[in-house]
Amino acid sequence: MFDKHIVVSNKSFRANRYLLIADLQHKQSLIKGFVDSIFTANKFPKVPFKEIYVRAGEGGTPATSNPEYYDNGTIPFIKIDDLQNKYIKTNKDCITELGLQKSSAWIVPANSIIYSNGATIGAISINLFPVCTKQGILGVVPKADINVEFLYYFMTSTAFTKAVERIVTEGTMRTAYLKDINHIPCPVPYPVKQDEIAKMLSTLSEKLENEVIFQMKLQKQKEFLLSQMFI
């Protein structure tokens, strides 16, 4: 009888987890729709992408055969796996100063856009500390009058995503080259308006992120308690 109850309870928890994921995905899609509506409904002045940054470019990978480029490295080296969340708060890999000098990698200052333009196109984050990147990942340093959060949300919008998809070059690795991204029109309202939009969208995203964390913790607690009931 207990075994039957455990099986039923486990099925119930799995069903609840699926419902939770579906609910969170629905809320994420609502926020995405809200982001899209902001950038399509408003007639903001537009400039080419190349006019919104002071520097942009892909990084490069030091030769992996040379341990001097990696051993005891202290320079954060960003790969696609690090672009999972809005902010890069930690990362897995580092390179040395010599590795930086012997590759095309460059230091992307904090509070810049890190954007995957090769293979997995569109993964995006804001780095909270200086980093360098591998090839296929752009660092974009916004101009002083461009709010990095505003730029982040624009680059996650359907309008920007579709524009990038149109200029992708097919080959050994699908790539959206910066020289082509540079021509994509970007909305640039006054800085005060940028700040207002960025704050509103950031607040919504933060609330959703907190809800995700809370709901997942609650689900794990329920599963743990169930596992302890029949030991």
C-alpha positions in Angstrom: 0.0 0.0 0.0 2.8 2.4 0.9 4.6 1.6 -2.4 1.5 2.4 -4.3 1.1 5.6 -2.4 4.7 6.6 -3.2 4.2 5.9 -6.9 1.0 8.0 -7.0 2.7 10.8 -5.1 5.8 10.7 -7.4 3.5 11.0 -10.4 1.7 13.9 -8.8 5.0 15.7 -8.1 6.1 15.2 -11.7 2.8 16.5 -12.9 3.1 19.5 -10.6 6.7 20.2 -11.9 5.5 20.1 -15.5 2.7 22.5 -14.6 5.1 24.8 -12.8 7.5 24.9 -15.8 4.6 25.5 -18.2 3.3 28.4 -16.0 6.8 30.0 -15.8 7.3 29.6 -19.5 3.9 31.3 -20.1 4.9 34.2 -17.9 8.2 34.5 -19.7 6.4 34.7 -23.0 4.2 37.4 -21.6 7.2 39.5 -20.7 8.7 38.8 -24.1 5.5 40.0 -25.7 5.6 43.1 -23.5 9.2 43.8 -24.6 8.3 43.4 -28.3 5.3 45.7 -27.9 7.6 48.4 -26.5 9.9 48.3 -29.4 7.3 48.0 -32.1 4.6 50.4 -30.8 6.9 53.3 -30.1 8.3 55.5 -32.9 11.7 56.0 -31.4 14.5 57.6 -33.5 16.7 54.8 -35.0 20.4 54.6 -35.7 22.5 51.8 -37.2 23.8 49.4 -34.6 27.4 50.5 -35.2 26.5 53.9 -33.8 25.5 52.7 -30.3 28.9 51.3 -29.2 32.4 52.5 -28.6 33.9 49.1 -29.3 32.6 45.7 -30.4 34.2 42.5 -31.6 34.5 38.8 -31.2 37.2 37.3 -29.0 39.5 34.5 -29.7 40.7 31.2 -28.1 44.4 30.9 -27.1 46.0 27.6 -28.4 44.7 24.9 -26.0 48.0 23.0 -26.5 49.9 25.5 -24.6 49.3 25.2 -20.8 51.0 28.6 -20.2 47.9 30.2 -21.7 45.6 28.6 -19.2 47.3 27.3 -16.0 46.6 29.6 -13.0 44.8 32.0 -15.3 43.0 34.9 -13.7 41.2 36.5 -16.7 37.6 35.3 -17.0 37.2 33.6 -20.4 33.5 33.5 -21.5 32.1 30.5 -23.5 28.5 29.8 -24.6 27.7 27.9 -21.4 28.3 31.1 -19.4 25.5 32.9 -21.3 22.6 31.3 -19.5 21.2 34.3 -17.5 20.7 38.0 -17.9 23.9 38.7 -15.8 27.2 37.0 -15.9 28.0 36.8 -12.2 30.5 33.9 -12.3 32.2 31.9 -15.0 34.0 28.6 -15.3 37.2 29.2 -17.3 40.1 31.7 -17.2 43.2 32.4 -19.3 46.5 34.0 -18.5 47.8 37.4 -19.5 50.1 35.6 -22.0 47.1 33.8 -23.4 45.4 37.1 -23.9 48.4 38.5 -25.7 48.8 35.5 -27.9 45.2 35.5 -29.1 42.6 37.8 -30.6 40.8 37.9 -27.2 40.4 41.4 -25.7 39.2 42.7 -22.3 35.5 43.6 -22.4 34.8 46.1 -19.6 32.1 45.4 -17.0 28.5 46.4 -17.9 28.8 45.5 -21.5 26.8 43.2 -23.8 28.1 39.7 -24.4 26.3 38.3 -27.4 26.8 34.9 -29.2 26.9 35.6 -32.9 28.2 32.2 -34.0 26.7 28.7 -33.9 24.2 29.3 -31.0 23.2 32.7 -32.2 21.4 35.1 -29.8 22.5 34.0 -26.4 23.1 37.2 -24.5 24.1 38.5 -21.1 25.5 41.5 -19.3 28.9 41.0 -17.7 29.2 42.4 -14.2 33.1 42.2 -14.3 35.7 42.5 -17.0 35.9 39.4 -19.2 37.3 38.2 -22.6 35.4 35.9 -24.9 36.1 33.1 -27.4 35.5 33.5 -31.1 31.8 33.5 -32.0 30.9 35.6 -29.0 30.8 39.4 -29.3 31.6 42.0 -26.7 29.7 45.2 -27.2 30.7 48.2 -25.2 27.8 50.7 -25.3 28.3 54.5 -25.7 27.8 56.6 -22.6 24.4 57.7 -23.6 23.2 54.1 -24.2 21.7 52.3 -21.2 23.1 48.7 -21.2 19.9 47.3 -19.8 17.9 49.0 -22.5 20.2 47.6 -25.1 20.0 44.1 -23.6 16.2 44.1 -23.9 16.3 45.4 -27.4 18.7 42.7 -28.5 16.4 40.1 -27.0 13.4 41.5 -28.9 11.8 39.7 -31.8 12.6 42.6 -34.1 16.3 42.3 -33.5 16.3 38.5 -33.5 14.6 38.5 -36.9 16.9 41.1 -38.3 19.9 39.1 -37.2 18.4 35.9 -38.7 18.1 37.6 -42.0 21.9 38.4 -42.2 23.2 35.0 -40.9 25.8 33.4 -43.2 25.5 29.7 -43.5 28.6 27.6 -43.6 30.7 25.4 -41.4 29.3 27.5 -38.5 26.3 29.7 -38.8 27.5 33.2 -38.1 26.0 36.7 -37.9 29.0 38.8 -38.7 29.4 42.2 -36.9 29.9 44.0 -40.2 26.3 43.0 -41.1 24.8 43.4 -37.6 26.2 47.0 -37.7 23.5 48.0 -40.2 20.5 46.8 -38.2 18.4 49.8 -37.1 18.3 50.3 -33.4 15.8 52.5 -31.5 17.5 55.2 -29.4 15.1 57.2 -27.3 16.4 59.9 -25.0 18.5 58.6 -22.1 15.8 59.3 -19.6 13.3 57.2 -21.6 15.9 54.5 -22.0 16.3 54.4 -18.2 12.5 54.3 -17.7 12.0 51.4 -20.0 15.0 49.5 -18.7 13.9 49.9 -15.1 10.4 48.7 -15.9 11.5 45.6 -17.8 14.2 44.8 -15.2 11.6 45.0 -12.4 9.3 42.5 -14.3 12.2 40.2 -15.0 13.5 40.3 -11.5 10.0 39.4 -10.1 9.8 36.5 -12.4 13.3 35.3 -11.6 12.5 35.5 -7.8 9.3 33.5 -8.4 11.2 30.8 -10.3 13.7 30.5 -7.5 10.9 30.4 -4.8 8.8 27.8 -6.7 11.7 25.5 -7.5 12.9 25.6 -3.9 9.3 24.8 -2.7 9.0 21.9 -5.2 12.3 20.5 -4.0 11.2 20.8 -0.3 8.0 18.9 -1.2 9.9 16.1 -2.9 12.3 15.8 0.0 9.6 15.6 2.5 7.9 12.9 0.5 11.1 10.9 0.2 11.5 11.0 4.1 7.9 9.9 4.8 8.4 6.3 3.9 12.0 5.6 5.0 
